[in-house]
Amino acid sequence: MKSYIFPATIEQAGDVWQASVPSLKITAQGYSWKDALRNLQDVTQVAVEDALKAGAALPADAQALDHYTAVVNIRGHESQR
């Protein structure tokens, strides 16, 4: 199975952090930015797997990868996991 990366945003919203993938209309929250990103990754994985099983096309900003990676831009700093 291929992996995909999607542009994501993250911001603090009061006492929680909110991360989202705008092109998939997915949002997740956490009490730290790391929790929000982990939750977003879990939700995104399920949504993409379901979409591919249903034969749906992924958004144009999806980039297919031959290996697993997550690239997130947080306040101008690129982090790779």
C-alpha positions as CSV (number, residue, x, y, z in Angstrom):
1,M,0.0,0.0,0.0
2,K,1.3,3.4,-0.9
3,S,1.5,6.2,1.6
4,Y,0.3,9.8,0.9
5,I,1.1,13.2,2.4
6,F,-1.3,16.0,2.5
7,P,-0.8,19.7,3.3
8,A,-2.0,20.2,6.9
9,T,-2.5,23.1,9.3
10,I,-2.2,23.3,13.0
11,E,-3.1,26.1,15.5
12,Q,-3.9,26.6,19.1
13,A,-7.6,27.1,19.8
14,G,-8.0,28.0,23.5
15,D,-6.9,25.1,25.7
16,V,-6.5,22.7,22.8
17,W,-4.6,22.3,19.5
18,Q,-6.5,21.8,16.3
19,A,-4.9,20.2,13.3
20,S,-6.6,19.8,9.9
21,V,-6.2,18.6,6.3
22,P,-8.3,21.2,4.5
23,S,-8.5,19.3,1.2
24,L,-10.0,16.3,3.0
25,K,-12.2,18.4,5.3
26,I,-10.7,16.5,8.3
27,T,-10.0,18.1,11.7
28,A,-8.6,16.6,14.9
29,Q,-7.8,18.1,18.3
30,G,-5.4,17.3,21.1
31,Y,-4.1,18.9,24.3
32,S,-0.7,19.3,22.8
33,W,0.3,19.9,19.1
34,K,1.8,16.4,19.1
35,D,-1.5,14.9,20.3
36,A,-3.4,16.8,17.6
37,L,-1.1,15.6,14.9
38,R,-1.3,12.0,16.0
39,N,-5.0,12.2,16.1
40,L,-5.1,13.9,12.7
41,Q,-2.8,11.2,11.3
42,D,-5.1,8.4,12.6
43,V,-8.3,10.0,11.2
44,T,-6.6,10.8,7.9
45,Q,-5.4,7.2,7.5
46,V,-8.9,5.8,8.0
47,A,-10.5,8.4,5.7
48,V,-8.0,7.7,2.9
49,E,-8.2,4.0,3.2
50,D,-12.1,4.2,3.0
51,A,-11.9,6.6,0.1
52,L,-9.6,4.3,-1.9
53,K,-11.7,1.2,-1.1
54,A,-14.7,3.1,-2.4
55,G,-12.9,4.0,-5.6
56,A,-12.8,7.7,-4.9
57,A,-10.1,10.0,-6.2
58,L,-7.8,11.7,-3.7
59,P,-7.5,15.5,-3.8
60,A,-5.0,17.0,-6.2
61,D,-2.7,18.0,-3.4
62,A,-2.1,14.4,-2.3
63,Q,1.4,13.2,-3.0
64,A,2.0,9.4,-3.3
65,L,5.1,8.0,-1.6
66,D,6.9,4.7,-1.9
67,H,7.7,4.7,1.8
68,Y,6.0,5.8,5.0
69,T,6.6,9.4,6.1
70,A,4.7,12.3,7.5
71,V,5.8,15.8,6.7
72,V,4.3,18.6,8.7
73,N,5.0,22.3,8.5
74,I,4.6,23.9,12.0
75,R,5.1,27.6,12.3
76,G,7.5,27.6,9.4
77,H,9.6,24.7,10.7
78,E,9.5,21.5,8.7
79,S,9.5,18.3,10.7
80,Q,9.8,14.8,9.3
81,R,8.6,11.7,11.2
